[in-house]
């Protein structure tokens, strides 16, 4: 499934947090790689996800990929640009 991410929320904090988000209105959950997901993805970014639906019709993400630059790449570039100004 491919689309734009919105409504990112951490539902349960643990070693592998349970994260809920929407892709074009579809409810999605991720626990596998959820910490990386939080570092990589921001609302409005386009992603491709793979996984399966659970009994509650929520899409459980097993793999994801960001189309374009990840959140951490964008933040790193911003820090470097600010650093070069001084």
N, C-alpha and C positions, 0 to 999 in steps of 0.2 A: 504494500500500500504506500502511496506517495501523497504528500500533502504538506500543509503548513501547520506548525505547532502553535497551540494556545493553551491557556489555563494550566500551566505546570504547577503541581502541588505535591509536596511530600506528605504522604498519608501516614507513614509509620517510619520512625527513625530506628535503625538497627545497623548491624555491620553491612548489610545490603538493604538500603532503604526501599520502601515501596513508594513508587512515584506514579502519580496519575497525571495524564495530560490528554489533550484532544488533538486530533488531526482532522481538520475540516469538519468539526462537529462530532467525530467518532471518538468515543471514550476508549482510552488506552491505558494499560498498566505496564510498568517495567520494574523488575527487581534485578534480573541478570544485567550486569553492567550499569546499574542505575546511577552510581557515583560518576562514572564516565559520562553518562547521559547528561547529568546536571552540569558537568564542566563543559560539555560540547555544545549543548542545545539551549537556545533562548527562544522566547516567544516570538513568532513571526518567521522563524527559520524554516526552510524546506528540508524535509527528511524523507527517507525511504525506510520502511520498517517491514520486518518479516516476523510472523508468529502465528497464533491461532486464537480463536474465540473461546472464552470460557462459558460456563452455564448461564452467566448473567449477561451475556452478549457484549462483554467487554473484550477488547482485543488485547491479548497478552503478548507483549513484544519480546522476542528472543534475540533478534539482531536489529541493528539500526545503522543508518549511514546518513551523514549530513551532506546535503548538496550545496557545495560552496564552502566557504570558510567556517570553521567551528567557532564557538563563542570564545574559547580560550585563545585561539589564533588571533581573533579580532582584538581581544584585550591585550595580548602580547604586543601586537603591532602598535596599538595606541600608546602603550608604555614606552616603546622604543621611539616613537615619534616625539612624545613629550620629552624624553631624555635628550634627544638630539637638538631640541630647541634651546637648551641651556649650555 
